[in-house]
Amino acid sequence: MTSSFGSAPLLVAANRGPLSVEAVDHGEDKISRGGGGLVSGMQAALAQAPGAVWVCAALNPKERSLARQAAAGRMSSIPSVSEALHGEFEVRMLPIDAVTFRRAYNGIANATLWFVLHMLYELPHRPVFDGSWRRQWDSYVRYNRAFAEALAEEAAEGATVMVQDYHLFLVPRMLRDLRPDLRIGFFTHTSWVGPDYFTILPDDVAAAVLDGILGADLIGFHTHRWATDFAACTRAVLDRDPGEAVGVFPLGLDVEALHKRASAPDCEARLRDLREQVGDRLVIGRVDRTELSKNVLRGLLAYRELLRTRPEWLERVVHLVFNYPSREDLPEYRVYVDAVEALAVEIEEEFGTDDWSPLSLEIGHDYPGSLAALRLSDVLLVNSLRDGMNLVVLEGCVLSEREPAVVLSREAGAAEVIGALSRLVNPYDVSRTAVALHDALSEAPASRAKTAARLRADAVGIPPAEWFQAQLDRVRA
Ligand code: G6P
């Protein structure tokens, strides 16, 4: 039991922090502020809460070394980091040792829990829960404990702690045991699964994960579907009903910030390039991480089938695919990216002409380019195998300067927000996805306009700062 209290009235805990530091050869460290709705939403909320602390993990050797130097682990004691934080709130980065971090983050969070929650396993081969997997699980427990202890140390008496995502499933229970006085919220940004798939996990691990989460006063999901699946798991595995502790808080957009970013000079420049590239052709756009669950490969197969079966689109459409490199330490991801690249080459070779490139696949960190692609899209394609929400499709609806039509996976959380206005597809069904693309492209802009206007309005949803505040109000009630 911790004997003394810290001083923070509000804390956020997430594996990834609001800024990242990278060592650059022959230069000053590169410090970037985290992007995305979640980070900016929480930033906005924390900035209004004096003394708030964000607890995160040091993700690379540079961050580990800075976190070790930081006075009491507080990153504001490092001048360059403090400058980037603008004094808004404090960041505590945990210098968890590299092996423990790798096993917890790669082995358990990304290669086990993420796979279970998105149903990504090829079951005849994987998973295999053996001795080496158990060592990874032990690391995950230690990594969660490091978070719980740091939070217990930083939190003022009766403080509110908002724990984020599958990296930290065990934290709510551990923290409650250390500090029964705290109000604890937990939010899962991913999808959830029903008990049949969830119980692939070893029995003790399945129980520990669910019991860990149930340590929170409030357990948030983006959709009713994921909340219902979670409750079904706690009933099946623990014979416990989470009842009122579960809440649904769909994350929406900060439209003003989004428009501002998407019209910055670097985006305008990329927009000009892309306009030149596509000419007056129709654009099918998509923006994802290079993430297995995003299902880019079947998206490309659907596009190829569209071009094969509906030759009227030859020369008249361009598919813009922007992918951010992600989780490159996992072999499955490297193999997948190779397969995506190879298929893109095949499509180009099969259909490309001197005047027309049917596909542009860009794998890299081109945020301005990806926003420009959304601005240019006639059709937005999101065919995730499973997705907590998929904010990108919501952003695309708001940013598109044409009359966007949406081809959307029925397995994405966003289907609960804009499904009625989209062409919903089964993400495994390549042929029907090709048909949906054809139908979307075929609809005249004038007839798309009404739905597009409603899409633009509905996609906004609950802006991040309000989304966060609604959870705070509920957890403190
Ligand atoms: C998903 C998860 C986040 C995670 C993000 C990027 O959106 O819900 O928790 O931060 O992916 O993944 P990464 O492994 O790069 O943090």
Boltz pocket constraint, residues with backbone or C-beta under 6 A from the ligand:
constraints:
  - pocket:
      binder: B
      contacts: [[A, 16], [A, 165], [A, 189], [A, 190], [A, 326], [A, 327]]
      max_distance: 6.0
